Each structure stands twice: as structure tokens, then as C-alpha cells.
Amino acid sequence: GYDKDMAKKGKKTYATMYGKGKTEEVIKQHMDKARESLQGLALQVEILDELVTWMGTREN
């Protein structure tokens, strides 16, 4: 499809412009950011889970 070709071109252009090392560095930065936000999300879920459990024990 059209999008795949564009993505391929974009990746190729990016790697050519910045070099492989720089491209990998940028990808790593994006991965780190994603991981951070995922950890934050996991922490929120954990806290909510504990709250729900605590509310449950309080009612009994």
C-alpha cells in the first residue's frame, strides 16, 4: 500500500540523513519514553488495585 511505501521512504531518508547510529539513538529515546509512560500506567493500575482491595476489606 501507499502508507507502507511512504514509511519505507521515510525510514530510508531518515537513516541517510542522520546515519544509522543517530537513527538507532532516536528510536531508543522513543522506546525509553514509551517505557516510562507504560511504567507510569502500570503504577497507576497497581495503586487503583490496592485501593479497591482496601475498600473491599474495609466494608467487611
CORDABEL-V671198 format. One record per pair of residues at least 6 apart in sequence whose C-alpha atoms are under 6 Angstrom apart, sorted by sequence separation. I is the first residue (numbers start at 1). J is the second residue. If there is no record, write none. Layout:
# CORDABEL-V671198
i | j
I | J
I | J
This chain:
# CORDABEL-V671198
i | j
15 | 23
